[in-house]
Protein backbone atom coordinates (compact mmCIF):
# COMPACT_ATOMS: atom_id res chain seq x y z
CA UNK A 1 0.00 0.00 0.00
CA UNK A 2 1.36 3.44 -0.98
CA UNK A 3 0.10 5.09 2.19
CA UNK A 4 2.54 8.01 2.10
CA UNK A 5 1.85 8.78 -1.55
CA UNK A 6 -1.91 8.90 -1.05
CA UNK A 7 -1.80 11.03 2.09
CA UNK A 8 0.63 13.62 0.72
CA UNK A 9 -0.73 13.73 -2.81
CA UNK A 10 -1.49 17.34 -3.73
CA UNK A 11 0.49 18.79 -0.81
CA UNK A 12 3.81 20.64 -0.70
CA UNK A 13 6.16 20.45 2.25
CA UNK A 14 7.13 23.59 4.17
CA UNK A 15 10.57 22.43 5.29
CA UNK A 16 10.93 25.24 7.81
CA UNK A 17 8.03 23.68 9.75
CA UNK A 18 9.64 20.23 10.01
CA UNK A 19 12.31 21.16 12.56
CA UNK A 20 9.70 22.89 14.73
CA UNK A 21 7.55 19.76 14.54
CA UNK A 22 10.38 17.57 15.86
CA UNK A 23 12.31 16.41 12.81
CA UNK A 24 16.10 16.34 12.76
CA UNK A 25 18.05 17.06 9.58
CA UNK A 26 20.74 14.86 8.08
CA UNK A 27 22.09 16.27 4.79
CA UNK A 28 19.02 16.62 2.54
CA UNK A 29 16.75 14.42 4.66
CA UNK A 30 14.47 15.31 7.56
CA UNK A 31 13.94 12.45 10.04
CA UNK A 32 11.25 11.99 12.67
CA UNK A 33 10.92 9.03 15.07
CA UNK A 34 8.21 8.08 17.50
CA UNK A 35 7.69 5.00 19.66
CA UNK A 36 4.20 3.47 19.70
CA UNK A 37 2.27 0.56 21.28
CA UNK A 38 3.90 0.83 24.71
CA UNK A 39 7.32 1.50 23.16
CA UNK A 40 7.41 -1.89 21.44
CA UNK A 41 7.38 -0.39 17.92
CA UNK A 42 9.10 2.64 16.44
CA UNK A 43 7.85 4.74 13.53
CA UNK A 44 10.46 6.55 11.41
CA UNK A 45 9.40 9.14 8.84
CA UNK A 46 11.95 10.45 6.35
CA UNK A 47 11.19 13.48 4.19
CA UNK A 48 13.54 14.59 1.42
CA UNK A 49 13.96 18.25 0.55
CA UNK A 50 11.96 17.62 -2.64
CA UNK A 51 9.01 16.44 -0.53
CA UNK A 52 9.41 12.68 -1.03
CA UNK A 53 8.09 10.84 2.05
CA UNK A 54 9.13 7.39 3.21
CA UNK A 55 7.91 5.71 6.38
CA UNK A 56 9.08 2.62 8.24
CA UNK A 57 7.93 0.76 11.35
CA UNK A 58 10.38 -1.33 13.34
CA UNK A 59 9.34 -4.09 15.75
CA UNK A 60 11.76 -3.34 18.61
CA UNK A 61 11.20 -6.70 20.27
CA UNK A 62 12.65 -8.59 17.31
CA UNK A 63 14.65 -5.67 15.81
CA UNK A 64 13.07 -6.14 12.40
CA UNK A 65 10.84 -4.11 10.13
CA UNK A 66 7.09 -4.66 10.49
CA UNK A 67 5.28 -4.47 7.10
CA UNK A 68 1.89 -6.15 7.52
CA UNK A 69 0.16 -2.77 7.76
CA UNK A 70 1.05 -2.16 4.09
CA UNK A 71 -0.74 -5.30 2.90
CA UNK A 72 -4.31 -4.40 1.99
CA UNK A 73 -5.81 -7.80 2.70
CA UNK A 74 -4.36 -7.85 6.24
CA UNK A 75 -7.34 -6.72 8.33
CA UNK A 76 -6.81 -8.14 11.79
CA UNK A 77 -7.37 -6.01 14.88
CA UNK A 78 -3.67 -5.50 15.63
CA UNK A 79 -2.59 -4.71 12.07
CA UNK A 80 -5.49 -2.26 11.74
CA UNK A 81 -4.34 -0.55 14.93
CA UNK A 82 -0.78 -0.18 13.63
CA UNK A 83 -2.02 1.06 10.24
CA UNK A 84 -4.29 3.61 11.89
CA UNK A 85 -1.50 4.93 14.15
CA UNK A 86 0.86 5.23 11.17
CA UNK A 87 -1.74 7.10 9.09
CA UNK A 88 -2.59 9.42 12.00
CA UNK A 89 1.08 10.37 12.37
CA UNK A 90 1.34 11.14 8.65
CA UNK A 91 -1.89 13.15 8.69
CA UNK A 92 -0.70 15.21 11.65
CA UNK A 93 2.59 15.96 9.86
CA UNK A 94 0.63 16.95 6.75
CA UNK A 95 -1.61 19.27 8.73
CA UNK A 96 1.23 21.05 10.50
CA UNK A 97 4.04 20.98 7.93
CA UNK A 98 2.42 20.98 4.49
CA UNK A 99 0.25 23.23 2.34
CA UNK A 100 -2.31 22.19 -0.27
CA UNK A 101 -0.61 22.18 -3.66
CA UNK A 102 -2.40 20.46 -6.52
CA UNK A 103 -0.22 21.66 -9.39
CA UNK A 104 3.36 22.58 -10.26
CA UNK A 105 3.11 26.33 -10.78
CA UNK A 106 1.96 29.07 -8.43
CA UNK A 107 -0.62 30.47 -10.85
CA UNK A 108 -2.19 27.06 -11.44
CA UNK A 109 -2.59 26.63 -7.69
CA UNK A 110 -3.99 30.15 -7.29
CA UNK A 111 -6.59 29.42 -9.97
CA UNK A 112 -7.47 26.11 -8.30
CA UNK A 113 -7.88 27.94 -4.99
CA UNK A 114 -10.08 30.61 -6.63
CA UNK A 115 -12.29 27.93 -8.20
CA UNK A 116 -12.65 26.12 -4.87
CA UNK A 117 -13.55 29.39 -3.15
CA UNK A 118 -16.15 30.42 -5.74
CA UNK A 119 -17.70 27.10 -6.79
CA UNK A 120 -16.64 24.68 -4.07
CA UNK A 121 -15.01 22.33 -6.60
CA UNK A 122 -11.55 20.82 -6.12
CA UNK A 123 -9.66 19.10 -8.95
CA UNK A 124 -10.09 15.41 -9.61
CA UNK A 125 -7.19 13.36 -10.96
CA UNK A 126 -8.85 10.54 -12.91
CA UNK A 127 -5.84 9.28 -14.84
CA UNK A 128 -3.08 6.88 -13.85
CA UNK A 129 0.25 8.08 -12.52
CA UNK A 130 2.35 9.91 -15.06
CA UNK A 131 -0.54 12.02 -16.30
CA UNK A 132 -0.52 15.23 -14.30
CA UNK A 133 -3.97 16.60 -15.03
CA UNK A 134 -6.74 17.80 -12.74
CA UNK A 135 -10.37 18.04 -13.84
CA UNK A 136 -12.87 20.59 -12.51
CA UNK A 137 -16.48 19.48 -12.90
CA UNK A 138 -19.85 20.85 -11.88
CA UNK A 139 -21.04 18.91 -8.82
CA UNK A 140 -24.67 18.87 -10.00
CA UNK A 141 -24.27 18.01 -13.67
CA UNK A 142 -20.86 16.27 -13.51
CA UNK A 143 -19.87 18.22 -16.63
CA UNK A 144 -16.30 19.45 -17.03
CA UNK A 145 -15.63 23.17 -17.13
CA UNK A 146 -11.87 23.20 -16.57
CA UNK A 147 -8.79 21.02 -16.96
CA UNK A 148 -5.34 21.98 -15.66
CA UNK A 149 -2.46 19.97 -17.13
CA UNK A 150 1.31 19.91 -16.69
CA UNK A 151 2.71 19.46 -20.19
CA UNK A 152 5.73 20.16 -22.35
CA UNK A 153 5.21 23.54 -23.98
CA UNK A 154 6.23 22.04 -27.34
CA UNK A 155 2.80 20.40 -27.48
CA UNK A 156 1.17 23.81 -28.06
CA UNK A 157 4.03 26.01 -29.33
CA UNK A 158 7.42 25.75 -31.02
CA UNK A 159 9.09 26.31 -27.65
CA UNK A 160 9.95 23.63 -25.09
CA UNK A 161 9.89 23.38 -21.32
CA UNK A 162 7.33 22.16 -18.78
CA UNK A 163 4.33 24.40 -18.10
CA UNK A 164 0.88 24.29 -16.51
CA UNK A 165 -2.04 25.09 -18.82
CA UNK A 166 -5.78 25.46 -18.37
CA UNK A 167 -8.45 24.28 -20.80
CA UNK A 168 -11.83 26.05 -20.67
CA UNK A 169 -14.94 25.88 -22.85
CA UNK A 170 -15.91 29.09 -24.69
CA UNK A 171 -17.92 30.22 -27.69
CA UNK A 172 -16.36 29.41 -31.04
CA UNK A 173 -16.13 33.02 -32.24
CA UNK A 174 -14.57 34.08 -28.93
CA UNK A 175 -11.97 31.32 -29.26
CA UNK A 176 -11.00 32.59 -32.70
CA UNK A 177 -10.50 36.10 -31.32
CA UNK A 178 -8.48 34.95 -28.29
CA UNK A 179 -6.15 32.84 -30.42
CA UNK A 180 -4.78 36.10 -31.81
CA UNK A 181 -3.66 37.15 -28.32
CA UNK A 182 -0.68 36.20 -26.19
CA UNK A 183 -1.20 33.34 -23.76
CA UNK A 184 -3.98 31.55 -25.70
CA UNK A 185 -3.54 28.42 -27.82
CA UNK A 186 -5.59 25.86 -29.69
CA UNK A 187 -6.98 23.40 -27.18
CA UNK A 188 -4.54 20.64 -26.34
CA UNK A 189 -6.15 17.20 -26.12
CA UNK A 190 -9.72 18.56 -26.46
CA UNK A 191 -12.18 19.77 -29.09
CA UNK A 192 -10.57 22.84 -30.63
CA UNK A 193 -13.89 24.37 -31.72
CA UNK A 194 -15.30 24.65 -28.22
CA UNK A 195 -12.25 24.58 -25.92
CA UNK A 196 -9.14 26.74 -25.66
CA UNK A 197 -5.82 26.34 -23.82
CA UNK A 198 -4.57 29.16 -21.57
CA UNK A 199 -0.94 29.30 -20.46
CA UNK A 200 -0.58 29.56 -16.67
CA UNK A 201 2.75 31.38 -16.51
CA UNK A 202 1.47 34.73 -15.16
CA UNK A 203 1.41 36.27 -18.64
CA UNK A 204 -2.32 36.76 -17.94
CA UNK A 205 -3.63 37.94 -14.57
CA UNK A 206 -5.73 35.63 -12.38
CA UNK A 207 -8.77 37.88 -12.66
CA UNK A 208 -8.84 37.65 -16.45
CA UNK A 209 -8.40 33.88 -16.40
CA UNK A 210 -11.23 33.51 -13.86
CA UNK A 211 -13.56 35.38 -16.22
CA UNK A 212 -13.03 32.60 -18.76
CA UNK A 213 -13.48 29.98 -16.03
CA UNK A 214 -16.80 31.62 -15.12
CA UNK A 215 -17.94 31.52 -18.74
CA UNK A 216 -16.93 27.88 -19.04
CA UNK A 217 -18.76 27.09 -15.80
CA UNK A 218 -21.99 28.38 -17.32
CA UNK A 219 -21.81 25.64 -19.96
CA UNK A 220 -21.61 23.05 -17.20
CA UNK A 221 -24.56 24.38 -15.20
CA UNK A 222 -27.82 22.49 -15.14
CA UNK A 223 -30.10 24.21 -17.64
CA UNK A 224 -33.82 24.38 -17.08
CA UNK A 225 -36.03 23.64 -20.06
CA UNK A 226 -39.28 25.55 -20.55
CA UNK A 227 -42.31 25.70 -22.79
CA UNK A 228 -43.54 29.26 -23.21
CA UNK A 229 -46.66 30.36 -25.09
CA UNK A 230 -46.91 32.93 -27.89
CA UNK A 231 -50.14 34.31 -29.33
CA UNK A 232 -49.84 35.10 -33.06
CA UNK A 233 -52.86 37.43 -32.76
CA UNK A 234 -50.86 39.88 -30.65
CA UNK A 235 -47.29 39.29 -31.88
CA UNK A 236 -45.92 38.26 -35.25
CA UNK A 237 -44.06 35.26 -33.86
CA UNK A 238 -44.18 33.50 -37.24
CA UNK A 239 -41.87 36.06 -38.83
CA UNK A 240 -39.91 37.26 -35.81
CA UNK A 241 -36.80 35.27 -36.75
CA UNK A 242 -36.84 36.06 -40.47
CA UNK A 243 -34.09 38.70 -40.35
CA UNK A 244 -32.28 37.80 -37.14
CA UNK A 245 -31.70 34.81 -34.90
CA UNK A 246 -31.72 36.90 -31.69
CA UNK A 247 -34.72 38.77 -30.28
CA UNK A 248 -35.95 40.31 -27.01
CA UNK A 249 -38.74 38.41 -25.24
CA UNK A 250 -40.84 38.84 -22.12
CA UNK A 251 -39.16 37.09 -19.20
CA UNK A 252 -40.62 34.96 -16.46
CA UNK A 253 -39.03 35.37 -13.03
CA UNK A 254 -37.81 31.77 -12.92
CA UNK A 255 -36.08 31.71 -16.31
CA UNK A 256 -32.33 32.39 -16.22
CA UNK A 257 -29.41 32.81 -18.57
CA UNK A 258 -28.47 29.55 -20.28
CA UNK A 259 -31.95 28.01 -20.01
CA UNK A 260 -33.60 26.43 -23.04
CA UNK A 261 -37.09 27.53 -24.08
CA UNK A 262 -39.46 25.97 -26.58
CA UNK A 263 -41.95 28.46 -28.00
CA UNK A 264 -45.47 27.09 -28.29
CA UNK A 265 -47.43 29.14 -30.83
CA UNK A 266 -51.18 29.22 -30.25
CA UNK A 267 -54.12 28.90 -32.66
CA UNK A 268 -54.19 28.33 -35.59
CA UNK A 269 -50.80 26.57 -35.22
CA UNK A 270 -51.13 25.11 -31.70
CA UNK A 271 -47.65 23.60 -31.81
CA UNK A 272 -44.06 24.06 -30.71
CA UNK A 273 -42.34 25.91 -33.54
CA UNK A 274 -39.02 27.11 -32.06
CA UNK A 275 -36.24 26.05 -29.73
CA UNK A 276 -34.22 28.95 -28.26
CA UNK A 277 -31.47 29.56 -25.73
CA UNK A 278 -31.55 32.41 -23.23
CA UNK A 279 -28.45 34.52 -23.88
CA UNK A 280 -29.22 37.25 -21.35
CA UNK A 281 -31.79 37.57 -18.60
CA UNK A 282 -33.20 40.27 -16.30
CA UNK A 283 -32.91 43.02 -18.90
CA UNK A 284 -34.70 46.21 -17.72
CA UNK A 285 -37.62 46.65 -20.09
CA UNK A 286 -41.09 48.06 -19.53
CA UNK A 287 -43.98 47.74 -21.95
CA UNK A 288 -47.73 47.94 -21.54
CA UNK A 289 -50.72 47.67 -23.86
CA UNK A 290 -54.18 46.14 -23.59
CA UNK A 291 -52.89 42.66 -24.45
CA UNK A 292 -49.40 42.58 -23.00
CA UNK A 293 -47.50 43.76 -19.92
CA UNK A 294 -43.73 43.44 -19.67
CA UNK A 295 -41.63 44.32 -16.61
CA UNK A 296 -38.31 42.81 -17.74
CA UNK A 297 -36.99 41.06 -20.80
CA UNK A 298 -34.62 38.34 -21.89
CA UNK A 299 -32.57 38.01 -25.05
CA UNK A 300 -33.14 34.68 -26.76
CA UNK A 301 -31.36 33.04 -29.68
CA UNK A 302 -32.98 30.71 -32.18
CA UNK A 303 -31.48 27.21 -32.06
CA UNK A 304 -33.95 25.27 -34.21
CA UNK A 305 -37.24 25.56 -36.10
CA UNK A 306 -39.93 22.87 -36.22
CA UNK A 307 -42.67 22.17 -38.73
CA UNK A 308 -46.15 22.79 -37.32
CA UNK A 309 -47.02 19.09 -37.50
CA UNK A 310 -43.84 17.98 -35.67
CA UNK A 311 -44.97 18.78 -32.11
CA UNK A 312 -48.64 19.82 -32.16
CA UNK A 313 -50.69 20.02 -28.99
CA UNK A 314 -52.06 16.51 -29.54
CA UNK A 315 -48.55 15.09 -29.15
CA UNK A 316 -47.77 17.32 -26.16
CA UNK A 317 -50.84 15.97 -24.35
CA UNK A 318 -49.40 12.45 -24.58
CA UNK A 319 -46.47 13.67 -22.48
CA UNK A 320 -48.63 15.29 -19.81
CA UNK A 321 -48.84 18.84 -21.20
CA UNK A 322 -52.53 19.60 -20.83
CA UNK A 323 -52.26 23.37 -21.34
CA UNK A 324 -49.68 26.06 -22.15
CA UNK A 325 -51.12 29.22 -20.59
CA UNK A 326 -47.79 30.52 -19.27
CA UNK A 327 -44.14 29.49 -18.93
CA UNK A 328 -43.98 25.92 -17.66
CA UNK A 329 -41.29 23.31 -17.18
CA UNK A 330 -41.03 20.80 -20.00
CA UNK A 331 -41.56 17.16 -18.93
CA UNK A 332 -38.29 15.23 -19.14
CA UNK A 333 -39.90 12.55 -21.32
CA UNK A 334 -40.94 15.17 -23.91
CA UNK A 335 -37.54 16.78 -23.73
CA UNK A 336 -35.83 13.45 -24.38
CA UNK A 337 -38.04 12.81 -27.39
CA UNK A 338 -37.42 16.22 -28.94
CA UNK A 339 -33.66 16.00 -28.40
CA UNK A 340 -33.47 12.55 -29.97
CA UNK A 341 -35.63 13.40 -33.00
TORGU-78093 format. One record per residue (C-alpha): residue in three letters; residue number from 1; y, z, x. Coordinates in nm, 3 decimals, m for minus. Layout:
BEGIN
 residu num      c2      c3      c1
    ALA NUM       Y       Z       X
...
***
This chain:
BEGIN
 residu num      c2      c3      c1
    UNK   1   0.000   0.000   0.000
    UNK   2   0.344  m0.098   0.136
    UNK   3   0.509   0.219   0.010
    UNK   4   0.801   0.210   0.254
    UNK   5   0.878  m0.155   0.185
    UNK   6   0.890  m0.105  m0.191
    UNK   7   1.103   0.209  m0.180
    UNK   8   1.362   0.072   0.063
    UNK   9   1.373  m0.281  m0.073
    UNK  10   1.734  m0.373  m0.149
    UNK  11   1.879  m0.081   0.049
    UNK  12   2.064  m0.070   0.381
    UNK  13   2.045   0.225   0.616
    UNK  14   2.359   0.417   0.713
    UNK  15   2.243   0.529   1.057
    UNK  16   2.524   0.781   1.093
    UNK  17   2.368   0.975   0.803
    UNK  18   2.023   1.001   0.964
    UNK  19   2.116   1.256   1.231
    UNK  20   2.289   1.473   0.970
    UNK  21   1.976   1.454   0.755
    UNK  22   1.757   1.586   1.038
    UNK  23   1.641   1.281   1.231
    UNK  24   1.634   1.276   1.610
    UNK  25   1.706   0.958   1.805
    UNK  26   1.486   0.808   2.074
    UNK  27   1.627   0.479   2.209
    UNK  28   1.662   0.254   1.902
    UNK  29   1.442   0.466   1.675
    UNK  30   1.531   0.756   1.447
    UNK  31   1.245   1.004   1.394
    UNK  32   1.199   1.267   1.125
    UNK  33   0.903   1.507   1.092
    UNK  34   0.808   1.750   0.821
    UNK  35   0.500   1.966   0.769
    UNK  36   0.347   1.970   0.420
    UNK  37   0.056   2.128   0.227
    UNK  38   0.083   2.471   0.390
    UNK  39   0.150   2.316   0.732
    UNK  40  m0.189   2.144   0.741
    UNK  41  m0.039   1.792   0.738
    UNK  42   0.264   1.644   0.910
    UNK  43   0.474   1.353   0.785
    UNK  44   0.655   1.141   1.046
    UNK  45   0.914   0.884   0.940
    UNK  46   1.045   0.635   1.195
    UNK  47   1.348   0.419   1.119
    UNK  48   1.459   0.142   1.354
    UNK  49   1.825   0.055   1.396
    UNK  50   1.762  m0.264   1.196
    UNK  51   1.644  m0.053   0.901
    UNK  52   1.268  m0.103   0.941
    UNK  53   1.084   0.205   0.809
    UNK  54   0.739   0.321   0.913
    UNK  55   0.571   0.638   0.791
    UNK  56   0.262   0.824   0.908
    UNK  57   0.076   1.135   0.793
    UNK  58  m0.133   1.334   1.038
    UNK  59  m0.409   1.575   0.934
    UNK  60  m0.334   1.861   1.176
    UNK  61  m0.670   2.027   1.120
    UNK  62  m0.859   1.731   1.265
    UNK  63  m0.567   1.581   1.465
    UNK  64  m0.614   1.240   1.307
    UNK  65  m0.411   1.013   1.084
    UNK  66  m0.466   1.049   0.709
    UNK  67  m0.447   0.710   0.528
    UNK  68  m0.615   0.752   0.189
    UNK  69  m0.277   0.776   0.016
    UNK  70  m0.216   0.409   0.105
    UNK  71  m0.530   0.290  m0.074
    UNK  72  m0.440   0.199  m0.431
    UNK  73  m0.780   0.270  m0.581
    UNK  74  m0.785   0.624  m0.436
    UNK  75  m0.672   0.833  m0.734
    UNK  76  m0.814   1.179  m0.681
    UNK  77  m0.601   1.488  m0.737
    UNK  78  m0.550   1.563  m0.367
    UNK  79  m0.471   1.207  m0.259
    UNK  80  m0.226   1.174  m0.549
    UNK  81  m0.055   1.493  m0.434
    UNK  82  m0.018   1.363  m0.078
    UNK  83   0.106   1.024  m0.202
    UNK  84   0.361   1.189  m0.429
    UNK  85   0.493   1.415  m0.150
    UNK  86   0.523   1.117   0.086
    UNK  87   0.710   0.909  m0.174
    UNK  88   0.942   1.200  m0.259
    UNK  89   1.037   1.237   0.108
    UNK  90   1.114   0.865   0.134
    UNK  91   1.315   0.869  m0.189
    UNK  92   1.521   1.165  m0.070
    UNK  93   1.596   0.986   0.259
    UNK  94   1.695   0.675   0.063
    UNK  95   1.927   0.873  m0.161
    UNK  96   2.105   1.050   0.123
    UNK  97   2.098   0.793   0.404
    UNK  98   2.098   0.449   0.242
    UNK  99   2.323   0.234   0.025
    UNK 100   2.219  m0.027  m0.231
    UNK 101   2.218  m0.366  m0.061
    UNK 102   2.046  m0.652  m0.240
    UNK 103   2.166  m0.939  m0.022
    UNK 104   2.258  m1.026   0.336
    UNK 105   2.633  m1.078   0.311
    UNK 106   2.907  m0.843   0.196
    UNK 107   3.047  m1.085  m0.062
    UNK 108   2.706  m1.144  m0.219
    UNK 109   2.663  m0.769  m0.259
    UNK 110   3.015  m0.729  m0.399
    UNK 111   2.942  m0.997  m0.659
    UNK 112   2.611  m0.830  m0.747
    UNK 113   2.794  m0.499  m0.788
    UNK 114   3.061  m0.663  m1.008
    UNK 115   2.793  m0.820  m1.229
    UNK 116   2.612  m0.487  m1.265
    UNK 117   2.939  m0.315  m1.355
    UNK 118   3.042  m0.574  m1.615
    UNK 119   2.710  m0.679  m1.770
    UNK 120   2.468  m0.407  m1.664
    UNK 121   2.233  m0.660  m1.501
    UNK 122   2.082  m0.612  m1.155
    UNK 123   1.910  m0.895  m0.966
    UNK 124   1.541  m0.961  m1.009
    UNK 125   1.336  m1.096  m0.719
    UNK 126   1.054  m1.291  m0.885
    UNK 127   0.928  m1.484  m0.584
    UNK 128   0.688  m1.385  m0.308
    UNK 129   0.808  m1.252   0.025
    UNK 130   0.991  m1.506   0.235
    UNK 131   1.202  m1.630  m0.054
    UNK 132   1.523  m1.430  m0.052
    UNK 133   1.660  m1.503  m0.397
    UNK 134   1.780  m1.274  m0.674
    UNK 135   1.804  m1.384  m1.037
    UNK 136   2.059  m1.251  m1.287
    UNK 137   1.948  m1.290  m1.648
    UNK 138   2.085  m1.188  m1.985
    UNK 139   1.891  m0.882  m2.104
    UNK 140   1.887  m1.000  m2.467
    UNK 141   1.801  m1.367  m2.427
    UNK 142   1.627  m1.351  m2.086
    UNK 143   1.822  m1.663  m1.987
    UNK 144   1.945  m1.703  m1.630
    UNK 145   2.317  m1.713  m1.563
    UNK 146   2.320  m1.657  m1.187
    UNK 147   2.102  m1.696  m0.879
    UNK 148   2.198  m1.566  m0.534
    UNK 149   1.997  m1.713  m0.246
    UNK 150   1.991  m1.669   0.131
    UNK 151   1.946  m2.019   0.271
    UNK 152   2.016  m2.235   0.573
    UNK 153   2.354  m2.398   0.521
    UNK 154   2.204  m2.734   0.623
    UNK 155   2.040  m2.748   0.280
    UNK 156   2.381  m2.806   0.117
    UNK 157   2.601  m2.933   0.403
    UNK 158   2.575  m3.102   0.742
    UNK 159   2.631  m2.765   0.909
    UNK 160   2.363  m2.509   0.995
    UNK 161   2.338  m2.132   0.989
    UNK 162   2.216  m1.878   0.733
    UNK 163   2.440  m1.810   0.433
    UNK 164   2.429  m1.651   0.088
    UNK 165   2.509  m1.882  m0.204
    UNK 166   2.546  m1.837  m0.578
    UNK 167   2.428  m2.080  m0.845
    UNK 168   2.605  m2.067  m1.183
    UNK 169   2.588  m2.285  m1.494
    UNK 170   2.909  m2.469  m1.591
    UNK 171   3.022  m2.769  m1.792
    UNK 172   2.941  m3.104  m1.636
    UNK 173   3.302  m3.224  m1.613
    UNK 174   3.408  m2.893  m1.457
    UNK 175   3.132  m2.926  m1.197
    UNK 176   3.259  m3.270  m1.100
    UNK 177   3.610  m3.132  m1.050
    UNK 178   3.495  m2.829  m0.848
    UNK 179   3.284  m3.042  m0.615
    UNK 180   3.610  m3.181  m0.478
    UNK 181   3.715  m2.832  m0.366
    UNK 182   3.620  m2.619  m0.068
    UNK 183   3.334  m2.376  m0.120
    UNK 184   3.155  m2.570  m0.398
    UNK 185   2.842  m2.782  m0.354
    UNK 186   2.586  m2.969  m0.559
    UNK 187   2.340  m2.718  m0.698
    UNK 188   2.064  m2.634  m0.454
    UNK 189   1.720  m2.612  m0.615
    UNK 190   1.856  m2.646  m0.972
    UNK 191   1.977  m2.909  m1.218
    UNK 192   2.284  m3.063  m1.057
    UNK 193   2.437  m3.172  m1.389
    UNK 194   2.465  m2.822  m1.530
    UNK 195   2.458  m2.592  m1.225
    UNK 196   2.674  m2.566  m0.914
    UNK 197   2.634  m2.382  m0.582
    UNK 198   2.916  m2.157  m0.457
    UNK 199   2.930  m2.046  m0.094
    UNK 200   2.956  m1.667  m0.058
    UNK 201   3.138  m1.651   0.275
    UNK 202   3.473  m1.516   0.147
    UNK 203   3.627  m1.864   0.141
    UNK 204   3.676  m1.794  m0.232
    UNK 205   3.794  m1.457  m0.363
    UNK 206   3.563  m1.238  m0.573
    UNK 207   3.788  m1.266  m0.877
    UNK 208   3.765  m1.645  m0.884
    UNK 209   3.388  m1.640  m0.840
    UNK 210   3.351  m1.386  m1.123
    UNK 211   3.538  m1.622  m1.356
    UNK 212   3.260  m1.876  m1.303
    UNK 213   2.998  m1.603  m1.348
    UNK 214   3.162  m1.512  m1.680
    UNK 215   3.152  m1.874  m1.794
    UNK 216   2.788  m1.904  m1.693
    UNK 217   2.709  m1.580  m1.876
    UNK 218   2.838  m1.732  m2.199
    UNK 219   2.564  m1.996  m2.181
    UNK 220   2.305  m1.720  m2.161
    UNK 221   2.438  m1.520  m2.456
    UNK 222   2.249  m1.514  m2.782
    UNK 223   2.421  m1.764  m3.010
    UNK 224   2.438  m1.708  m3.382
    UNK 225   2.364  m2.006  m3.603
    UNK 226   2.555  m2.055  m3.928
    UNK 227   2.570  m2.279  m4.231
    UNK 228   2.926  m2.321  m4.354
    UNK 229   3.036  m2.509  m4.666
    UNK 230   3.293  m2.789  m4.691
    UNK 231   3.431  m2.933  m5.014
    UNK 232   3.510  m3.306  m4.984
    UNK 233   3.743  m3.276  m5.286
    UNK 234   3.988  m3.065  m5.086
    UNK 235   3.929  m3.188  m4.729
    UNK 236   3.826  m3.525  m4.592
    UNK 237   3.526  m3.386  m4.406
    UNK 238   3.350  m3.724  m4.418
    UNK 239   3.606  m3.883  m4.187
    UNK 240   3.726  m3.581  m3.991
    UNK 241   3.527  m3.675  m3.680
    UNK 242   3.606  m4.047  m3.684
    UNK 243   3.870  m4.035  m3.409
    UNK 244   3.780  m3.714  m3.228
    UNK 245   3.481  m3.490  m3.170
    UNK 246   3.690  m3.169  m3.172
    UNK 247   3.877  m3.028  m3.472
    UNK 248   4.031  m2.701  m3.595
    UNK 249   3.841  m2.524  m3.874
    UNK 250   3.884  m2.212  m4.084
    UNK 251   3.709  m1.920  m3.916
    UNK 252   3.496  m1.646  m4.062
    UNK 253   3.537  m1.303  m3.903
    UNK 254   3.177  m1.292  m3.781
    UNK 255   3.171  m1.631  m3.608
    UNK 256   3.239  m1.622  m3.233
    UNK 257   3.281  m1.857  m2.941
    UNK 258   2.955  m2.028  m2.847
    UNK 259   2.801  m2.001  m3.195
    UNK 260   2.643  m2.304  m3.360
    UNK 261   2.753  m2.408  m3.709
    UNK 262   2.597  m2.658  m3.946
    UNK 263   2.846  m2.800  m4.195
    UNK 264   2.709  m2.829  m4.547
    UNK 265   2.914  m3.083  m4.743
    UNK 266   2.922  m3.025  m5.118
    UNK 267   2.890  m3.266  m5.412
    UNK 268   2.833  m3.559  m5.419
    UNK 269   2.657  m3.522  m5.080
    UNK 270   2.511  m3.170  m5.113
    UNK 271   2.360  m3.181  m4.765
    UNK 272   2.406  m3.071  m4.406
    UNK 273   2.591  m3.354  m4.234
    UNK 274   2.711  m3.206  m3.902
    UNK 275   2.605  m2.973  m3.624
    UNK 276   2.895  m2.826  m3.422
    UNK 277   2.956  m2.573  m3.147
    UNK 278   3.241  m2.323  m3.155
    UNK 279   3.452  m2.388  m2.845
    UNK 280   3.725  m2.135  m2.922
    UNK 281   3.757  m1.860  m3.179
    UNK 282   4.027  m1.630  m3.320
    UNK 283   4.302  m1.890  m3.291
    UNK 284   4.621  m1.772  m3.470
    UNK 285   4.665  m2.009  m3.762
    UNK 286   4.806  m1.953  m4.109
    UNK 287   4.774  m2.195  m4.398
    UNK 288   4.794  m2.154  m4.773
    UNK 289   4.767  m2.386  m5.072
    UNK 290   4.614  m2.359  m5.418
    UNK 291   4.266  m2.445  m5.289
    UNK 292   4.258  m2.300  m4.940
    UNK 293   4.376  m1.992  m4.750
    UNK 294   4.344  m1.967  m4.373
    UNK 295   4.432  m1.661  m4.163
    UNK 296   4.281  m1.774  m3.831
    UNK 297   4.106  m2.080  m3.699
    UNK 298   3.834  m2.189  m3.462
    UNK 299   3.801  m2.505  m3.257
    UNK 300   3.468  m2.676  m3.314
    UNK 301   3.304  m2.968  m3.136
    UNK 302   3.071  m3.218  m3.298
    UNK 303   2.721  m3.206  m3.148
    UNK 304   2.527  m3.421  m3.395
    UNK 305   2.556  m3.610  m3.724
    UNK 306   2.287  m3.622  m3.993
    UNK 307   2.217  m3.873  m4.267
    UNK 308   2.279  m3.732  m4.615
    UNK 309   1.909  m3.750  m4.702
    UNK 310   1.798  m3.567  m4.384
    UNK 311   1.878  m3.211  m4.497
    UNK 312   1.982  m3.216  m4.864
    UNK 313   2.002  m2.899  m5.069
    UNK 314   1.651  m2.954  m5.206
    UNK 315   1.509  m2.915  m4.855
    UNK 316   1.732  m2.616  m4.777
    UNK 317   1.597  m2.435  m5.084
    UNK 318   1.245  m2.458  m4.940
    UNK 319   1.367  m2.248  m4.647
    UNK 320   1.529  m1.981  m4.863
    UNK 321   1.884  m2.120  m4.884
    UNK 322   1.960  m2.083  m5.253
    UNK 323   2.337  m2.134  m5.226
    UNK 324   2.606  m2.215  m4.968
    UNK 325   2.922  m2.059  m5.112
    UNK 326   3.052  m1.927  m4.779
    UNK 327   2.949  m1.893  m4.414
    UNK 328   2.592  m1.766  m4.398
    UNK 329   2.331  m1.718  m4.129
    UNK 330   2.080  m2.000  m4.103
    UNK 331   1.716  m1.893  m4.156
    UNK 332   1.523  m1.914  m3.829
    UNK 333   1.255  m2.132  m3.990
    UNK 334   1.517  m2.391  m4.094
    UNK 335   1.678  m2.373  m3.754
    UNK 336   1.345  m2.438  m3.583
    UNK 337   1.281  m2.739  m3.804
    UNK 338   1.622  m2.894  m3.742
    UNK 339   1.600  m2.840  m3.366
    UNK 340   1.255  m2.997  m3.347
    UNK 341   1.340  m3.300  m3.563
***
